Each structure stands twice: as structure tokens, then as C-alpha cells.
Amino acid sequence: MFEVTKEASQKVKEFFQGRKELSPIRIVAGSGCCGPSLGMALDEAKEDDEVFEVNGITYVIDRQLLELAKPICVDFAQTDTGTGFSITSSLTADISCESPCC
């Protein structure tokens, strides 16, 4: 349903290192030229959220988004083109998209 890889957990912990408070991380939905995508932002839990504790970090996801997107996996990738978080889910791009970003 919701997973954070070991690599991603380590990078999130590095982000919070030296901070007094650990804010929850919200999984958010966005939309680009190729359809829906997921991202992360610091936020507080709300009434309509599902809350997950993974390796001492709290993640929150709106229940409706979770139902549409599950399973969700947060990973951290290092490639020739750069490094960063990658969030995969069951959300799919619009098949009519003709943009080279897809």
C-alpha cells in the first residue's frame, strides 16, 4: 500500500538531521504535461489523512489520493542525469500525451 525504500529513508533522515522538529511529509498529487504525478511536501496531518510511520518519519496521504494511487513507493535514485526522489504509483499518464517528457 505505502512503502519507502531504504535509500529514500536514509535521504529523508539526512534532510531532517540537526533539526529540532520532524514535520510530517505529505505525499501530494500534481499534474504535468504527461498526466498525474506525486511529490512530497512538509505538512501536518489532517482529518482525512492516512498516517504512516516509516523508520521514525511520519508520512501523510489524503485517503482519497491513497485509494486512487496505491500502491505508492518512495525511492531515491542516482542516475547519469541526476539524483532525487522518485515516487511510483498506480496513477497513469494520459495515453494521448505526445510530449517528449513522457
Order of alpha helices (4+ residues) and beta strands (2+ residues): beta-alpha-beta-beta-beta-beta-alpha-beta-beta
